[in-house]
Amino acid sequence: MKKITYVTGNWAKIASAKQALEPIGYEIDNIKMETPEIQADDVTEVAKYSAKWAAEKLNVPVIKNDTGLFLKNYNGFPGAYMKYIDETLGVEGILKLMDGVKNREAYLKEAIAYCKPGCEPVVFEGITNGKIALESAGEYGWGVIDHIFIPEGENKTLGYFPDKERWNFWSLDSYKKLVEYLEKKEK
């Protein structure tokens, strides 16, 4: 069985990777470590850079993910700058920015970068469509996304769903694309 190290401490990301990759013969372990996060407009570039850095540092194949919240009315802002927005504006700042805005469409873009030492990373993307709530709501989760993002087809924010349910709303497209890649290129 081949092994891939997921550079994350997030149990839901690890569970998603195991669910997708173990059936095709990959063991997933993880390490929680800080990686350099470049300033880039796209989560894809951030994930690529972090994955390459981690693969070289750990000398093992890795996956690293980055996620951003993209507001359609603001040309995709804050996008890859979610961490900074979370630390500065927070939930109330995003809601104030959206005050009076009729088009509340938004999406979460997840980029998963797979990288082996000495190689260039390959990135797989997934989109979770939804909208921004009128107010912060829900008792679960953390950060800006969970308390204001309503996934498509739902009428409540992610913050209403406990951890074991909340991650099920995220698109698994990035993992499916990674599986397809590994089945074709790595076998």
N, C-alpha and C positions, 0 to 999 in steps of 0.2 A: 504494500500500500504506500502510495506517495504521500508526502506530508507538505502542507502549506500552513504557514503561520499567519494568522490574522492579527494585524497590529491594531488592537482595540481592547478596551475593557468592557465594552457593551455586550451584555449577555444576549440581547436580541439579535445583534449582528452575527454573533458567533453561532447562535441557533439557526439562523437563516443559511449561513454558509455550510454548516454541517448537514442540514436538510437537503441542500442542493448538491453538495460535493461528495459526501460519504457514499451515496449509492453508485457513484462512478469510480470509486476506488481511491478517494483522497481522505487522509486523516487531517482534521483541522485542529490545530492547537492555537493558542493565542498568547500574546504578550501585550501588556499595557505599558506603553512608553510614549513619551513626547517625541514628535517628529517635527522638523521644520515645516512651517506652513507659509508658503510663499504668498505674496500679495498678487492675486490674479483675479480676473473678472469671471473666470469659469471654474467650477468645482472640478472639472476634468483635469485642468492643469495642476491644481492643488494636489489632487489624489496622485497624479503621475509623479510629481516631484517627491512627495512623501514616501511613496512606495519604492522608488528607486533608492532613496536615501536609506530606508529601512532594510531593503534587500542587501545593500552593500555593507551596512553596519552589522547585521545579523548573519550574513553569509548563508541565507536560506531563501527559498521562494516565499514571497509574502503577498498578501492582499491588504490593501489600505483603502478606506472609503472616505469620501467627503460628500457632504450634503448641503444644499442651499435652498432657501425659500425665494421664489421668484414671483413678484407681484406684476401681473400683466399690465395694470394701469400705470406702472412706473418703469416700463421698459426692462423688467426683470430685476430691479433693485429689491432687496439687498443682495440677492444671489449668493455668490461665494463669500460675502462679507458677513454671514450670519453670526459667527462668533463675536465679531466686533460689535455688531448691532445689538446682540444679546447683552453684551457687557456695558453698552453705553445707553442706547435708547430703551431697551427692554420691551416688554409686552405693551406697556402704556404708550411708549413712543411710537411703536408701529401702529397701534390703534389711533393715536392722534393724527399720524400721517394719513391714515385711511378715513378720517372723519369727513363725512359728506361725499365720499367717493361711491358712486353707484356700481361701477364695475369692480367687484371684489374678487374676481378670479385670480387664482394663484396656483402654483405647482411647486412640488418638492422635486428637485433633481438630485439623484444619487449617482455618484460615479465611483465604481469599484475598479481599482487599478491592481493588476496582477503583474508581479515582477520577479524574475529570477536574477541572482547575482550576475553581474557582467552583461546583462541584457537591458534593452529598453522596455519600459512598462507598456502593457496593453490595457486599455480602459473600456469598460462596459457601463452603459448608462441606463437608468430607469427613471420614469416620470410618474409621480403620484399627483393627479389633478385634484383640485378642490377650490375652496374659497376662504376668505378671511372673515371671521365672525365679527359681529358688531361690538362684542365685548369679550373680555377674558373669561373663560369658564372651564370648569372641571377641576377635580382634586388630584388627578394623577399626572405624571410626567414632570418635565422640567424644561426650562428654556422657553424661548419665544414660540416655537412651533406648536408644541402640544396644546397650549391654552387658547390659541387663536385660529388654528388651521382646522377646517371642516373638510374631511375627505369627500370626494365626489360620491353621491349616492347616500350620504349621511346627512343628518340635521344637527349633529352635536360635534363639538371639537374633539380632537384626539384626547384631550385631558379628561374626558368622561370615562375613558376606558383604562382599566388596570393594565400594568405592563404586559401581562401574558396575553392580552387581547389587542392592545394598541399596535403592536408591531405587525399584526395581520393586515392592517390597512395599507401598508407600504407596498409599492410595486416590487415584484420579484424579478422584473425584466432583466436587471443588471446581473443577477445570479444565473438566470437562464442563459444569457449570452455568454457568461463565463464558462458554464458547463459545456455549451456548444463548442467554444474555442478549445477547451481542454480535451474534449473528445476527439476533435479533428487534428489539433496541432501537437498534443503531448503524448498521445498513445502510440 
